[in-house]
Every structure is written in C-alpha cells, then in structure tokens.
Amino acid sequence: MKVKLVKGDITKLRVDAIVNAANSTLLGGGGVDGAIHSAAGPQLLEECRRIRATQLPGGLPAGDAVITNGYRLPAAYVIHTVGPVYNPNRDQSDVLASCFKKSLDVAEANRLRSIAFPAVSTGVYGYPKEECAGIARKVFDDYPYSSLAEVMMCLYSEADLDVFRRIFESR
C-alpha cells in the first residue's frame, strides 16, 4: 500500500474516516482532538458520552481504537485512538504502533475504503515525529489490507510533512 502524505487540516479531508488522536475520556481536548470535535459538532460529543457510559466506562485505553460517526465532517466516520505520552525512559513504541494497527483494524471491520491519520502522539503528548513516522510506516507496510484502498498521513505543517516524507520515501 502506497501511503499518501498530505499537508493540511484533517477535518477538511473527504475520506471515509479520519483518525482522532484522542485522550482516554473521548470527550474532546486540545490539538487535533479539539479541532475534530469542533468541526464535527455537538453530536460527536454526545456519541462519545454514550460510548463511555455503555462500552468504555473507564475510558479508551492507550493503543486501542473505537469508531463514531463524523457528523458535520466531510469524513463519514471518526476513529478515535489514544496514543502514549512520550517518556524517553520508557519504550512505548508498541503502544503507538497499536494505535495505527487498531485504527486500520476498525476501518477494515467497517469495510471502509479510505482513512487519514494525524501524527498520533506528536503534539502535546511529545512523541518525537521521526519515531512516529517510522512506526507508522512499519505498520502500514506490514498491514494485511482488504477493503482499504487509500491510506493517508495528514500533517499540519510543512516541517512535519518533510519529516514524514524523509522516513516514508527512504528505502
């Protein structure tokens, strides 16, 4: 699968699903999480509250993923995943890899054709962008795709796009 790298606002993409770098509460936050909740409208928060009340009373664990509707977004769905908070003294690459893999699993289980990811955990959670790019590339390269025909990484800045380009285009 050739992953498309784009610079832009993930909330504007016309794909089947966008991935939200959420916190475990699923109730919105800063960065991409806040932007997605804002663009989707209040129905997203209501659906997340229902999920918390019925399926995930303790919150969404780091490395896991859950799907909701996209509401006012161009994307039909939002796949929420919780990345690890970076700690240089603790290897959490497996948790970050799980975010990408479980999001792909949810997309495949729902027979989606296209998905776009942000650079999970690289904002306020502090994960180094180079490491995130390497982990994402490995997951994308190794994943057994079925319904998905398009996978995108949507980077917010030119600098972030350059980092991901360097990692994804190196062979």
N, C-alpha and C positions, 0 to 999 in steps of 0.2 A: 504494500500500500504506500503510495507516494503521499506524504503529508504536505498539505498546502500551508505555507506560512504567510500570514497577513498582518498588516498593521492597522489598528482601528479600534472601534468601540464594539465589543462583543454583543452588546444589547441591540445593535443595528443589523446583525447578520441574519440572512434568510437561509437558515438551515433547519433541519428537523429538531435538533436540540442544541442548546448551549450548556456548558458546564459552569456551575457556580462554585467558586472557591468559598464555601460557606463556613460558618462556625457550627459547633455541635448543637446549638439551640435551634438552628434553622429559622430564626426569627429576624434575620437581617443583621447588618453590621456596616463596616466601612468598606472601602475599596470596591472591588468588583461585586461583592455581595450586596452592598448598599445600592450600587448602580442598577443591578439586576432587579432587586426588589422595587426600586423607584420606578423603573421603566415598565415592569410587569403590572404594577398597580396593586391595590389592597387585597385583591382576590388571592394573590400568591401568598401573602402573609397568612390569610385565613386558611388556605390549604395546608401550609406548613404547621399551623397550630393544630389542625385536625390530625395530621400525621404524628405530631408529638403526643397528642392525647391518646391516640389509638394504637400506634405501632411502635413509637420510639419515646416512651416516657422519660428515659434517661438521656435522650439526645442521640444524635447520629455520631457513632464512633469514628475516630480518625481512621482514614483509609477505606471507609465504606461509602456507598452512594445510594441515593434514592431519587425517584423521578416525580415531578409535578407538572402541571400544565404551565404553559408560557403566558397565558392571558394576553396582555397588551403588547407583548414582544412579537417581533416577526417570526421568531422560533416557536414552534408548536409546544415544545417541552423545555423544561429546565431540569438538568440532572445535577443535584447538589452533592458535593463531596467535601469532606473535611480533611485538609492536609495537616501535616505535622508542623509544630512550631520548631524552627531551627534551633538546634543546640550543637555547637561544634564539638562537644564532648560525648555526643551520643549519636550513633549512626541510625538514622530513621529513613534511609533510602527505600527500605521495603514498604514503609507506610506510604510514602509518596508514590511509589510505583503502584501500590494497591489503589490509590485514588484514580489513576489513569486507567488501570485494568478494570476495576469495578464499574467505572463510568462507561467504558466500552461494553462491558457485560450487560449493563442496564439498557443501553442503546440497542444491542443485539436482541435482548429478550423482548424488546418492544418493536422489533423489526424496523428500526429507523434506518434511513439511508445516508444521513449526513449529521455530523457533530462538530462542534467547535469548542476548544478548550482555551482557558486562560493559562498563564504561567502559575499554576497552583502553588500556594505557599510562599511565593517570592515577594509578596507585598509586606504587610505588617508582620507576617509570620517569619520573615527574614531568611528564607531558604535561598542559597546562592543560585542565581539564574543559570549559570553554567551547569551546575549539578542537576537542576530541574530539567534542563534541556536534554542532558544525557540520559536521564532516567526516562523521560517521556519518549525519546527516540527509541530506546531499547524496547519499551513496552509496545510501541506502535509497530516496530519491526517484527516482533515475535508474536503478535496477536493473531489468532485464527479467525479472520473476518468471515462473515457470512452475508448479512444484509447490508452492512455499512459499505458504501461506495466512496464516501468523501470524509476525510478527517482533516480538520484544520487546527492550527495553533493561532490564536488571535492575540497579538502582542500590542500593548498600548502605546509604546514609544518606539522610535527608530532605533534607539540604543538596545532595547530588549530584542527587537527584531534581528538586529545584527548578531547578537549573542546566539540566538536560536538558529539563524542561518549558518553561522560558523559550525555549530555542532551537527545540525541536520545535513549539511552538504559535505561534511568531511567523510571520507571513506577510507 
